[in-house]
């Protein structure tokens, strides 16, 4: 019997963009593919994992396991399970419908693609995978990604891989954008040089019909930017959709810096978190803005502390440094910080609250109004445009956590008045506690009447007529 050799490229039919992603796959450990609708993301994930297993079998490794995850089973079934028997040839392996696994034939190494869902990641506490793929990565919080990294290991294989595909948006938007798009890493990240992103648009997929492209082009502009053009700064479900760093060529919601004046009122706000949640603390200046026929307060958030794994006494020291030379009128914090915390509040002992611990170290907080609906409405109101053409509320570039989280917040699918929980929103919560405390006070001044240009004789005559007497005025010419 003659043996017919088939090239992988003849099986996969990868597009030029998918082939480009394959080249990066050889160089990087963590690879994100996509960033817009219909770029062939899910297809690439399946076949890229298959290629890695085939390569492992060729290198003499047997029974290597890979996992392809979706957020839940219905999505897994629609995106992947329904495609397996149509795409993977029978001679290459077999699909086990009971375990939802595709097993390569023995001559190809008997590697396995395990199709799984992430409704409860802890189910995989004892699992090990040489290769992991996650479809729609932004539907997951960062702690899911961190957990899956611990499952990424295989005896005899050092070159393990984490592949992902996604559109912009959802609860994981902030952390995915931070790691893969903006390339910003915390000091704990030891594999920063192993992350890569390759954007694939619908135009990169030759199998997409012109009619579908026309559908994408017919979407509202904000959805076009996200789904058609892969814009990570705007996406479906964006809660603060009017938020914009620049407008008409000038800084709008975000300004470079701000130094409070002696006429400003200074306030602070905080959201408590230790680990894995972050602690956020922001300083706000309330400054008066007046014009010909208006007068209003503008909030400028101008300084911020953000991080985790510090105790109240440590944060208190940093807060004192940040507030040096400023007279802070009040500091607001999540009211739950006034509850008793048995752990993670002090280095020794327990039983006091976070607020107590801050007070003990010279920083006083007021429990804030934690009505989320009211708070988000207040935030939207303050982010509106004021009569001078700029927003009522601006942030400086020193408040990086805040200016990243505001445009990344998404609607709760069950309540359009709320932000969907589960994403990184500690800086939003922090500022919400302050903003909701401020009455929205746009107060138009009495309209000023312009006096028409008059001659000096006419002015004298007008004064005489209005006063009823020959009032003598010294008029300087």
Steps between C-alpha positions, in 0.01 A plus 500: 500500500647835401506781754360835391645796685278802558636836606339665801454818296284304254278389785471826690452742209629781719455856377809721466417662836467161669833393351649816642364404841659155465841660457450696822390179667854370460644807674260579785344308787184712533334596171174690452340484155213707366359819641203535264209293374537236230878494484503121523590490870323182612613307193861603558485389865384148412753448226789666683452263794480208258827607338675521837385148586615364163839662550530346846417157359760543229755581774424169671265621775187294541158562656568872534187687609378841388186686616271734312278703735184706451305686766217242514385177336240646255765733361754217484253288307409772251852628438700178500332165565266541205799562271733214598360215289462734203856634507728229640538202262410154634844354429660765723322384814164451664264723693372360833152646541475387864814674624500774235856416397666462164769229516766480231574164340793306657724566199467873574582473870153440654484862615167629633308827464270525804203730440403657831304793647595756764176525698708379798878510436571326832386174334844487339698531821676168437517523121814549293513616140791555265299748297201713599267696276228737624234632266369851582757560770344832607197316638719390789648686798876509533503248784371239253798570275735486799352166605526348152867598487558268795345212299738561209767233541597164351778251580781515246364813328636844586342684206143512634258748342200713596287608202198726511254673272257776580307811402537824700266545796350311795633459853853405399552788261727700731748229593514346150565840345761575764699179444463431130423838338664768717780272626485636854609256768515494879837444660395143589476406130813303413393401148423845359708435188292193415170676420392585144187622321408475135190680379274330250207684345211378289690625195773248582256212458449418128214263589276780633222596260472861375146512641630437854762774461215728395317403819804596710528828312135572583548480875493815715835676489613388846430135413672539164811621677506198728373216282604615154826678576608336825517825696580412862395846620132453417280190494151356535345549842731785601344666805662843470474516122556878483836481678778632280860595572502744209226694324532737207876472517538606863510320839149432620438262790872443556746785555875471549518637855341737750633692798227599748470869587424655837143554384437129430334261742689171536334163566613137494335164443605137527392144432657243731658182367790283606549184294385425234299825499681830457499801731423826321536851643438821303534871573243736346502878466169685475563824315259782412456585131319821406410660168283776365174322585596189691669379814566140598733269690743280311650186654859426406636167624871576510688233699460130572641203688421153367627156593455198722657299781553797731348548846318815614806628690710469181243676284457769766867593466468530122180703533672748731777545243245553219301752705803696617429873490129448430204560728265208439146581609367142504593147394234251389528120498285195437280464812587129522848614608335585831410137561718270705767327294653191661788479250713716272458824694793508740836333514425384853169430658151530355153616591521866404358642180690645207370847587621454859844398379528804272385729782757346731763601245380858459264469201127553560236367260125558478282201397365595158164463333525158330181519293650381172217618276505848650879504489526405132232755409704764680815396315326523164360839591841637597659359185262706283616807313488829692410842352866579433529202261692275740364230736385577852738225615854449370787273600873549466746250356615432857173307550588218262280233660197729485544613139540138390208359694237765418492431123529125559194464726206311347128481569361234729290287258226476763494868598604771256538749789790302649850398399557127456694368797799272470730731309769729637306802625658598833601846374145555372354399836751723677399813306131408509505534880609862463305606190169380645560726801511812281174674406495579131510877518492661156344835590458748213572858600251778436518586134714808441361770271746658265477883492505629142771741401383857573644845479596684818211744451254214466636336815450820700147538363414139588627539856300820540179338374541186713579685825260793452768746605797673349756262646852623448756225416865525443548314170856429406559545127 
